[in-house]
Amino acid sequence: LLRERNERARSAYLWSLYTGIAAGALSLLVLLLFVRNLVQGQRERLGSIAEAFEQEQWFRITLDSIGDAVMATDGDGKVTYLNRVAEKLCGWKSAEAMGLPVETVFRIVNEDTRKTVEDPVAKVRASGAIVGLANHTVLLAKDGAEYPIDDSAAPIRDLKGKMSGVVLVFHDVSEQ
């Protein structure tokens, strides 16, 4: 009876030992797969961040290199971007203009009447369509300089088609 009980106890012990080893090995395998997927996800995330940063730099350099002034706003009409030409014409450094209402940075009047011209960003926000300014529009720079300009504004849309901002493109037409 003792030998039979010892044999059953030994058998139960071995069964528990092998089951424990198998469960431990399976747990280790699951843990390794989890860590591998976590590391792979981190690599992909870092790659996406690097790609987004590179694309943003590409667009910034491109917009800084063109001859037209470019200004962008968020959905509330607050300035989010000025390229170098826009900084020069408006008289505002990009860092100063960030977050300000576009009407503060982009002040325009009719050349003849000197009355304030309707803000093209407000027009785009209201209509959702591309708009252009009427002729004889003057930009009043922060330093008091005045530039006759031609411009257009267009909505910036997110992936769902919702307007997330406005881009304003303008240039000095003094020579014309």
Beta strands, then each sheet from edge to edge (+ up, - down):
strand 1: 69-74
strand 2: 79-82
strand 3: 107-110
strand 4: 131-132
strand 5: 137-140
strand 6: 146-157
strand 7: 163-172
sheet 1: 2+ 1- 7+ 6- 4+
sheet 2: 2+ 1- 7+ 6- 5+ 3-
end
